[in-house]
Amino acid sequence: MTDLEAALATICEAPHRWAVVGGARRYVMRPFPFMIIYRVANEVVDVIAVSHTSRRPGR
């Protein structure tokens, strides 16, 4: 299992656990500098983006 797959599995276990930012939720992968932006609708997790946190801040 890759780090991304493990992070997605963690999100799916408790998708409402992480903070809402700008209408979507954000999960920060540790120790890697990546963030997963996602939404939850009808218990379905929709991944919007996987973003590097050091590139284009504020995106």
C-alpha positions as CSV (number, residue, x, y, z in Angstrom):
1,M,0.0,0.0,0.0
2,T,1.4,3.4,-0.9
3,D,1.3,6.4,1.4
4,L,-1.4,8.0,-0.7
5,E,-3.6,4.8,-0.5
6,A,-3.0,4.7,3.3
7,A,-4.0,8.3,3.6
8,L,-7.2,7.7,1.6
9,A,-8.1,4.7,3.7
10,T,-7.7,6.9,6.8
11,I,-9.9,9.5,5.3
12,C,-12.6,7.0,4.4
13,E,-12.6,5.6,8.0
14,A,-13.7,9.0,9.4
15,P,-14.2,11.5,6.6
16,H,-15.7,14.2,8.9
17,R,-12.7,14.3,11.2
18,W,-10.6,16.9,9.3
19,A,-11.1,20.6,9.1
20,V,-13.3,22.3,6.5
21,V,-11.5,25.0,4.6
22,G,-13.2,26.9,1.8
23,G,-16.1,24.4,1.6
24,A,-13.9,21.3,1.4
25,R,-12.0,19.2,3.9
26,R,-8.3,19.0,4.0
27,Y,-6.0,16.1,5.2
28,V,-2.3,16.8,5.5
29,M,-0.1,13.8,4.9
30,R,2.8,13.5,7.4
31,P,5.8,13.6,7.1
32,F,5.3,14.2,3.4
33,P,4.4,17.8,2.3
34,F,1.2,16.8,0.5
35,M,-2.4,17.7,1.2
36,I,-5.6,15.9,0.1
37,I,-8.6,18.2,-0.5
38,Y,-11.9,16.4,-0.5
39,R,-15.6,16.7,0.0
40,V,-18.1,14.3,1.6
41,A,-21.6,14.1,0.1
42,N,-24.1,11.3,1.0
43,E,-21.2,9.4,2.6
44,V,-19.2,9.4,-0.6
45,V,-15.7,10.9,-0.5
46,D,-14.8,12.9,-3.6
47,V,-11.1,13.8,-3.9
48,I,-10.8,17.2,-5.4
49,A,-7.0,17.5,-5.4
50,V,-3.7,16.2,-4.1
51,S,-1.4,19.2,-3.6
52,H,2.2,19.8,-2.6
53,T,2.1,22.2,0.3
54,S,5.4,24.0,-0.6
55,R,4.4,24.8,-4.1
56,R,2.0,27.7,-5.0
57,P,0.9,28.5,-1.4
58,G,-2.7,29.4,-1.0
59,R,-3.8,27.4,-4.0
